[in-house]
Amino acid sequence: MKREVIGAHYGWRGWLNQRITAVIMLFYTLFFLAVLVSLPAIDYPHWRALWDLSIMRYATIIFVLAVLLHAWVGVRNIFMDYIKDTGVRLILYVLVIVALVIYGAWAVQILWG
């Protein structure tokens, strides 16, 4: 019997993306908590000094990118499973991509603005 292939074969790649981005987010969260615990005080001067460190900014940007990719894969999979109309699904894809790009740009602006 011949098997019919349906879909765009996103399963393995999406699964792997979700796991990798989840691990990145976990490591950042643990790193951030360790940094917070090591601060002598959580006041404005210490907080400002923390965010002046390049390592914090770069680590946070990597975290934000991981969150955005994680969100995209999850939302894309939900749309593929539940939105059957291709036109509606395409419009929703575009709206989500635009929102995620705006969120990413906003995060860069906050960190380096």
Chimera marker file (.cmm) of the C-alpha trace (Angstrom):
<marker_set name="trace">
<marker id="1" x="0.000" y="0.000" z="0.000" r="1" g="1" b="0" radius="0.5"/>
<marker id="2" x="1.313" y="3.452" z="-0.912" r="1" g="1" b="0" radius="0.5"/>
<marker id="3" x="1.436" y="5.997" z="1.922" r="1" g="1" b="0" radius="0.5"/>
<marker id="4" x="0.180" y="9.496" z="1.260" r="1" g="1" b="0" radius="0.5"/>
<marker id="5" x="2.350" y="12.262" z="2.694" r="1" g="1" b="0" radius="0.5"/>
<marker id="6" x="0.371" y="15.173" z="4.094" r="1" g="1" b="0" radius="0.5"/>
<marker id="7" x="1.778" y="18.420" z="5.439" r="1" g="1" b="0" radius="0.5"/>
<marker id="8" x="5.057" y="20.212" z="5.095" r="1" g="1" b="0" radius="0.5"/>
<marker id="9" x="7.193" y="17.885" z="7.289" r="1" g="1" b="0" radius="0.5"/>
<marker id="10" x="7.605" y="20.456" z="10.060" r="1" g="1" b="0" radius="0.5"/>
<marker id="11" x="7.186" y="17.857" z="12.787" r="1" g="1" b="0" radius="0.5"/>
<marker id="12" x="10.798" y="16.915" z="13.581" r="1" g="1" b="0" radius="0.5"/>
<marker id="13" x="12.208" y="20.395" z="13.025" r="1" g="1" b="0" radius="0.5"/>
<marker id="14" x="9.447" y="22.037" z="15.060" r="1" g="1" b="0" radius="0.5"/>
<marker id="15" x="9.855" y="19.501" z="17.859" r="1" g="1" b="0" radius="0.5"/>
<marker id="16" x="13.619" y="20.089" z="17.953" r="1" g="1" b="0" radius="0.5"/>
<marker id="17" x="13.202" y="23.892" z="17.843" r="1" g="1" b="0" radius="0.5"/>
<marker id="18" x="10.798" y="23.747" z="20.779" r="1" g="1" b="0" radius="0.5"/>
<marker id="19" x="13.207" y="21.663" z="22.852" r="1" g="1" b="0" radius="0.5"/>
<marker id="20" x="16.306" y="23.734" z="22.052" r="1" g="1" b="0" radius="0.5"/>
<marker id="21" x="14.565" y="27.047" z="22.722" r="1" g="1" b="0" radius="0.5"/>
<marker id="22" x="13.105" y="25.654" z="25.969" r="1" g="1" b="0" radius="0.5"/>
<marker id="23" x="16.609" y="24.668" z="27.138" r="1" g="1" b="0" radius="0.5"/>
<marker id="24" x="17.946" y="28.131" z="26.237" r="1" g="1" b="0" radius="0.5"/>
<marker id="25" x="15.123" y="29.755" z="28.195" r="1" g="1" b="0" radius="0.5"/>
<marker id="26" x="15.760" y="27.468" z="31.172" r="1" g="1" b="0" radius="0.5"/>
<marker id="27" x="19.492" y="28.265" z="31.235" r="1" g="1" b="0" radius="0.5"/>
<marker id="28" x="18.812" y="32.004" z="30.949" r="1" g="1" b="0" radius="0.5"/>
<marker id="29" x="16.266" y="31.839" z="33.763" r="1" g="1" b="0" radius="0.5"/>
<marker id="30" x="18.708" y="30.021" z="36.031" r="1" g="1" b="0" radius="0.5"/>
<marker id="31" x="21.493" y="32.450" z="35.043" r="1" g="1" b="0" radius="0.5"/>
<marker id="32" x="19.263" y="35.452" z="35.702" r="1" g="1" b="0" radius="0.5"/>
<marker id="33" x="18.144" y="34.120" z="39.084" r="1" g="1" b="0" radius="0.5"/>
<marker id="34" x="21.772" y="33.478" z="40.065" r="1" g="1" b="0" radius="0.5"/>
<marker id="35" x="22.669" y="37.035" z="39.061" r="1" g="1" b="0" radius="0.5"/>
<marker id="36" x="19.749" y="38.456" z="41.043" r="1" g="1" b="0" radius="0.5"/>
<marker id="37" x="20.741" y="36.489" z="44.144" r="1" g="1" b="0" radius="0.5"/>
<marker id="38" x="24.331" y="37.706" z="43.820" r="1" g="1" b="0" radius="0.5"/>
<marker id="39" x="23.368" y="41.388" z="43.684" r="1" g="1" b="0" radius="0.5"/>
<marker id="40" x="24.100" y="43.184" z="46.952" r="1" g="1" b="0" radius="0.5"/>
<marker id="41" x="20.826" y="45.076" z="46.633" r="1" g="1" b="0" radius="0.5"/>
<marker id="42" x="18.086" y="45.331" z="44.058" r="1" g="1" b="0" radius="0.5"/>
<marker id="43" x="17.975" y="49.074" z="43.732" r="1" g="1" b="0" radius="0.5"/>
<marker id="44" x="18.264" y="51.349" z="40.725" r="1" g="1" b="0" radius="0.5"/>
<marker id="45" x="22.072" y="51.804" z="40.712" r="1" g="1" b="0" radius="0.5"/>
<marker id="46" x="22.709" y="48.056" z="40.925" r="1" g="1" b="0" radius="0.5"/>
<marker id="47" x="19.983" y="47.292" z="38.407" r="1" g="1" b="0" radius="0.5"/>
<marker id="48" x="21.398" y="49.878" z="35.984" r="1" g="1" b="0" radius="0.5"/>
<marker id="49" x="24.934" y="48.525" z="36.460" r="1" g="1" b="0" radius="0.5"/>
<marker id="50" x="23.661" y="45.015" z="35.758" r="1" g="1" b="0" radius="0.5"/>
<marker id="51" x="22.118" y="46.040" z="32.432" r="1" g="1" b="0" radius="0.5"/>
<marker id="52" x="25.213" y="48.006" z="31.460" r="1" g="1" b="0" radius="0.5"/>
<marker id="53" x="27.071" y="44.684" z="31.261" r="1" g="1" b="0" radius="0.5"/>
<marker id="54" x="27.297" y="43.369" z="27.712" r="1" g="1" b="0" radius="0.5"/>
<marker id="55" x="26.882" y="39.776" z="28.889" r="1" g="1" b="0" radius="0.5"/>
<marker id="56" x="23.440" y="40.571" z="30.323" r="1" g="1" b="0" radius="0.5"/>
<marker id="57" x="22.311" y="42.328" z="27.171" r="1" g="1" b="0" radius="0.5"/>
<marker id="58" x="23.538" y="39.585" z="24.845" r="1" g="1" b="0" radius="0.5"/>
<marker id="59" x="22.180" y="36.813" z="27.053" r="1" g="1" b="0" radius="0.5"/>
<marker id="60" x="18.831" y="38.583" z="27.191" r="1" g="1" b="0" radius="0.5"/>
<marker id="61" x="18.733" y="39.043" z="23.409" r="1" g="1" b="0" radius="0.5"/>
<marker id="62" x="19.438" y="35.330" z="22.950" r="1" g="1" b="0" radius="0.5"/>
<marker id="63" x="16.649" y="34.617" z="25.438" r="1" g="1" b="0" radius="0.5"/>
<marker id="64" x="14.241" y="36.939" z="23.606" r="1" g="1" b="0" radius="0.5"/>
<marker id="65" x="15.077" y="35.313" z="20.253" r="1" g="1" b="0" radius="0.5"/>
<marker id="66" x="14.493" y="31.887" z="21.806" r="1" g="1" b="0" radius="0.5"/>
<marker id="67" x="11.127" y="33.031" z="23.187" r="1" g="1" b="0" radius="0.5"/>
<marker id="68" x="10.111" y="34.463" z="19.805" r="1" g="1" b="0" radius="0.5"/>
<marker id="69" x="11.091" y="31.292" z="17.935" r="1" g="1" b="0" radius="0.5"/>
<marker id="70" x="9.409" y="29.132" z="20.584" r="1" g="1" b="0" radius="0.5"/>
<marker id="71" x="6.234" y="31.204" z="20.264" r="1" g="1" b="0" radius="0.5"/>
<marker id="72" x="6.318" y="31.072" z="16.456" r="1" g="1" b="0" radius="0.5"/>
<marker id="73" x="6.654" y="27.284" z="16.326" r="1" g="1" b="0" radius="0.5"/>
<marker id="74" x="3.889" y="26.811" z="18.881" r="1" g="1" b="0" radius="0.5"/>
<marker id="75" x="1.453" y="29.232" z="17.266" r="1" g="1" b="0" radius="0.5"/>
<marker id="76" x="2.241" y="27.901" z="13.774" r="1" g="1" b="0" radius="0.5"/>
<marker id="77" x="1.474" y="24.367" z="14.925" r="1" g="1" b="0" radius="0.5"/>
<marker id="78" x="-1.787" y="25.466" z="16.534" r="1" g="1" b="0" radius="0.5"/>
<marker id="79" x="-2.802" y="27.234" z="13.320" r="1" g="1" b="0" radius="0.5"/>
<marker id="80" x="-1.867" y="24.210" z="11.183" r="1" g="1" b="0" radius="0.5"/>
<marker id="81" x="-3.946" y="21.946" z="13.426" r="1" g="1" b="0" radius="0.5"/>
<marker id="82" x="-7.034" y="24.102" z="13.917" r="1" g="1" b="0" radius="0.5"/>
<marker id="83" x="-7.300" y="26.662" z="11.090" r="1" g="1" b="0" radius="0.5"/>
<marker id="84" x="-8.322" y="24.698" z="8.016" r="1" g="1" b="0" radius="0.5"/>
<marker id="85" x="-8.905" y="27.611" z="5.631" r="1" g="1" b="0" radius="0.5"/>
<marker id="86" x="-5.561" y="28.350" z="3.935" r="1" g="1" b="0" radius="0.5"/>
<marker id="87" x="-6.304" y="32.044" z="3.372" r="1" g="1" b="0" radius="0.5"/>
<marker id="88" x="-7.249" y="32.668" z="6.987" r="1" g="1" b="0" radius="0.5"/>
<marker id="89" x="-4.223" y="30.698" z="8.152" r="1" g="1" b="0" radius="0.5"/>
<marker id="90" x="-1.919" y="32.789" z="5.923" r="1" g="1" b="0" radius="0.5"/>
<marker id="91" x="-3.367" y="36.038" z="7.270" r="1" g="1" b="0" radius="0.5"/>
<marker id="92" x="-2.884" y="34.804" z="10.839" r="1" g="1" b="0" radius="0.5"/>
<marker id="93" x="0.692" y="33.736" z="10.036" r="1" g="1" b="0" radius="0.5"/>
<marker id="94" x="1.491" y="37.199" z="8.706" r="1" g="1" b="0" radius="0.5"/>
<marker id="95" x="-0.090" y="38.910" z="11.726" r="1" g="1" b="0" radius="0.5"/>
<marker id="96" x="1.850" y="36.733" z="14.166" r="1" g="1" b="0" radius="0.5"/>
<marker id="97" x="5.132" y="37.221" z="12.288" r="1" g="1" b="0" radius="0.5"/>
<marker id="98" x="4.645" y="41.001" z="12.246" r="1" g="1" b="0" radius="0.5"/>
<marker id="99" x="3.850" y="40.996" z="15.975" r="1" g="1" b="0" radius="0.5"/>
<marker id="100" x="6.912" y="38.852" z="16.787" r="1" g="1" b="0" radius="0.5"/>
<marker id="101" x="9.206" y="41.086" z="14.714" r="1" g="1" b="0" radius="0.5"/>
<marker id="102" x="7.831" y="44.152" z="16.499" r="1" g="1" b="0" radius="0.5"/>
<marker id="103" x="8.368" y="42.477" z="19.883" r="1" g="1" b="0" radius="0.5"/>
<marker id="104" x="11.937" y="41.575" z="18.923" r="1" g="1" b="0" radius="0.5"/>
<marker id="105" x="12.686" y="45.114" z="17.750" r="1" g="1" b="0" radius="0.5"/>
<marker id="106" x="11.146" y="46.496" z="20.926" r="1" g="1" b="0" radius="0.5"/>
<marker id="107" x="13.363" y="44.238" z="23.056" r="1" g="1" b="0" radius="0.5"/>
<marker id="108" x="16.463" y="45.460" z="21.201" r="1" g="1" b="0" radius="0.5"/>
<marker id="109" x="15.326" y="49.056" z="21.690" r="1" g="1" b="0" radius="0.5"/>
<marker id="110" x="14.837" y="48.476" z="25.427" r="1" g="1" b="0" radius="0.5"/>
<marker id="111" x="18.232" y="46.819" z="25.851" r="1" g="1" b="0" radius="0.5"/>
<marker id="112" x="20.264" y="49.191" z="23.687" r="1" g="1" b="0" radius="0.5"/>
<marker id="113" x="18.034" y="52.271" z="23.566" r="1" g="1" b="0" radius="0.5"/>
<link id1="1" id2="2" r="1" g="1" b="0" radius="0.2"/>
<link id1="2" id2="3" r="1" g="1" b="0" radius="0.2"/>
<link id1="3" id2="4" r="1" g="1" b="0" radius="0.2"/>
<link id1="4" id2="5" r="1" g="1" b="0" radius="0.2"/>
<link id1="5" id2="6" r="1" g="1" b="0" radius="0.2"/>
<link id1="6" id2="7" r="1" g="1" b="0" radius="0.2"/>
<link id1="7" id2="8" r="1" g="1" b="0" radius="0.2"/>
<link id1="8" id2="9" r="1" g="1" b="0" radius="0.2"/>
<link id1="9" id2="10" r="1" g="1" b="0" radius="0.2"/>
<link id1="10" id2="11" r="1" g="1" b="0" radius="0.2"/>
<link id1="11" id2="12" r="1" g="1" b="0" radius="0.2"/>
<link id1="12" id2="13" r="1" g="1" b="0" radius="0.2"/>
<link id1="13" id2="14" r="1" g="1" b="0" radius="0.2"/>
<link id1="14" id2="15" r="1" g="1" b="0" radius="0.2"/>
<link id1="15" id2="16" r="1" g="1" b="0" radius="0.2"/>
<link id1="16" id2="17" r="1" g="1" b="0" radius="0.2"/>
<link id1="17" id2="18" r="1" g="1" b="0" radius="0.2"/>
<link id1="18" id2="19" r="1" g="1" b="0" radius="0.2"/>
<link id1="19" id2="20" r="1" g="1" b="0" radius="0.2"/>
<link id1="20" id2="21" r="1" g="1" b="0" radius="0.2"/>
<link id1="21" id2="22" r="1" g="1" b="0" radius="0.2"/>
<link id1="22" id2="23" r="1" g="1" b="0" radius="0.2"/>
<link id1="23" id2="24" r="1" g="1" b="0" radius="0.2"/>
<link id1="24" id2="25" r="1" g="1" b="0" radius="0.2"/>
<link id1="25" id2="26" r="1" g="1" b="0" radius="0.2"/>
<link id1="26" id2="27" r="1" g="1" b="0" radius="0.2"/>
<link id1="27" id2="28" r="1" g="1" b="0" radius="0.2"/>
<link id1="28" id2="29" r="1" g="1" b="0" radius="0.2"/>
<link id1="29" id2="30" r="1" g="1" b="0" radius="0.2"/>
<link id1="30" id2="31" r="1" g="1" b="0" radius="0.2"/>
<link id1="31" id2="32" r="1" g="1" b="0" radius="0.2"/>
<link id1="32" id2="33" r="1" g="1" b="0" radius="0.2"/>
<link id1="33" id2="34" r="1" g="1" b="0" radius="0.2"/>
<link id1="34" id2="35" r="1" g="1" b="0" radius="0.2"/>
<link id1="35" id2="36" r="1" g="1" b="0" radius="0.2"/>
<link id1="36" id2="37" r="1" g="1" b="0" radius="0.2"/>
<link id1="37" id2="38" r="1" g="1" b="0" radius="0.2"/>
<link id1="38" id2="39" r="1" g="1" b="0" radius="0.2"/>
<link id1="39" id2="40" r="1" g="1" b="0" radius="0.2"/>
<link id1="40" id2="41" r="1" g="1" b="0" radius="0.2"/>
<link id1="41" id2="42" r="1" g="1" b="0" radius="0.2"/>
<link id1="42" id2="43" r="1" g="1" b="0" radius="0.2"/>
<link id1="43" id2="44" r="1" g="1" b="0" radius="0.2"/>
<link id1="44" id2="45" r="1" g="1" b="0" radius="0.2"/>
<link id1="45" id2="46" r="1" g="1" b="0" radius="0.2"/>
<link id1="46" id2="47" r="1" g="1" b="0" radius="0.2"/>
<link id1="47" id2="48" r="1" g="1" b="0" radius="0.2"/>
<link id1="48" id2="49" r="1" g="1" b="0" radius="0.2"/>
<link id1="49" id2="50" r="1" g="1" b="0" radius="0.2"/>
<link id1="50" id2="51" r="1" g="1" b="0" radius="0.2"/>
<link id1="51" id2="52" r="1" g="1" b="0" radius="0.2"/>
<link id1="52" id2="53" r="1" g="1" b="0" radius="0.2"/>
<link id1="53" id2="54" r="1" g="1" b="0" radius="0.2"/>
<link id1="54" id2="55" r="1" g="1" b="0" radius="0.2"/>
<link id1="55" id2="56" r="1" g="1" b="0" radius="0.2"/>
<link id1="56" id2="57" r="1" g="1" b="0" radius="0.2"/>
<link id1="57" id2="58" r="1" g="1" b="0" radius="0.2"/>
<link id1="58" id2="59" r="1" g="1" b="0" radius="0.2"/>
<link id1="59" id2="60" r="1" g="1" b="0" radius="0.2"/>
<link id1="60" id2="61" r="1" g="1" b="0" radius="0.2"/>
<link id1="61" id2="62" r="1" g="1" b="0" radius="0.2"/>
<link id1="62" id2="63" r="1" g="1" b="0" radius="0.2"/>
<link id1="63" id2="64" r="1" g="1" b="0" radius="0.2"/>
<link id1="64" id2="65" r="1" g="1" b="0" radius="0.2"/>
<link id1="65" id2="66" r="1" g="1" b="0" radius="0.2"/>
<link id1="66" id2="67" r="1" g="1" b="0" radius="0.2"/>
<link id1="67" id2="68" r="1" g="1" b="0" radius="0.2"/>
<link id1="68" id2="69" r="1" g="1" b="0" radius="0.2"/>
<link id1="69" id2="70" r="1" g="1" b="0" radius="0.2"/>
<link id1="70" id2="71" r="1" g="1" b="0" radius="0.2"/>
<link id1="71" id2="72" r="1" g="1" b="0" radius="0.2"/>
<link id1="72" id2="73" r="1" g="1" b="0" radius="0.2"/>
<link id1="73" id2="74" r="1" g="1" b="0" radius="0.2"/>
<link id1="74" id2="75" r="1" g="1" b="0" radius="0.2"/>
<link id1="75" id2="76" r="1" g="1" b="0" radius="0.2"/>
<link id1="76" id2="77" r="1" g="1" b="0" radius="0.2"/>
<link id1="77" id2="78" r="1" g="1" b="0" radius="0.2"/>
<link id1="78" id2="79" r="1" g="1" b="0" radius="0.2"/>
<link id1="79" id2="80" r="1" g="1" b="0" radius="0.2"/>
<link id1="80" id2="81" r="1" g="1" b="0" radius="0.2"/>
<link id1="81" id2="82" r="1" g="1" b="0" radius="0.2"/>
<link id1="82" id2="83" r="1" g="1" b="0" radius="0.2"/>
<link id1="83" id2="84" r="1" g="1" b="0" radius="0.2"/>
<link id1="84" id2="85" r="1" g="1" b="0" radius="0.2"/>
<link id1="85" id2="86" r="1" g="1" b="0" radius="0.2"/>
<link id1="86" id2="87" r="1" g="1" b="0" radius="0.2"/>
<link id1="87" id2="88" r="1" g="1" b="0" radius="0.2"/>
<link id1="88" id2="89" r="1" g="1" b="0" radius="0.2"/>
<link id1="89" id2="90" r="1" g="1" b="0" radius="0.2"/>
<link id1="90" id2="91" r="1" g="1" b="0" radius="0.2"/>
<link id1="91" id2="92" r="1" g="1" b="0" radius="0.2"/>
<link id1="92" id2="93" r="1" g="1" b="0" radius="0.2"/>
<link id1="93" id2="94" r="1" g="1" b="0" radius="0.2"/>
<link id1="94" id2="95" r="1" g="1" b="0" radius="0.2"/>
<link id1="95" id2="96" r="1" g="1" b="0" radius="0.2"/>
<link id1="96" id2="97" r="1" g="1" b="0" radius="0.2"/>
<link id1="97" id2="98" r="1" g="1" b="0" radius="0.2"/>
<link id1="98" id2="99" r="1" g="1" b="0" radius="0.2"/>
<link id1="99" id2="100" r="1" g="1" b="0" radius="0.2"/>
<link id1="100" id2="101" r="1" g="1" b="0" radius="0.2"/>
<link id1="101" id2="102" r="1" g="1" b="0" radius="0.2"/>
<link id1="102" id2="103" r="1" g="1" b="0" radius="0.2"/>
<link id1="103" id2="104" r="1" g="1" b="0" radius="0.2"/>
<link id1="104" id2="105" r="1" g="1" b="0" radius="0.2"/>
<link id1="105" id2="106" r="1" g="1" b="0" radius="0.2"/>
<link id1="106" id2="107" r="1" g="1" b="0" radius="0.2"/>
<link id1="107" id2="108" r="1" g="1" b="0" radius="0.2"/>
<link id1="108" id2="109" r="1" g="1" b="0" radius="0.2"/>
<link id1="109" id2="110" r="1" g="1" b="0" radius="0.2"/>
<link id1="110" id2="111" r="1" g="1" b="0" radius="0.2"/>
<link id1="111" id2="112" r="1" g="1" b="0" radius="0.2"/>
<link id1="112" id2="113" r="1" g="1" b="0" radius="0.2"/>
</marker_set>
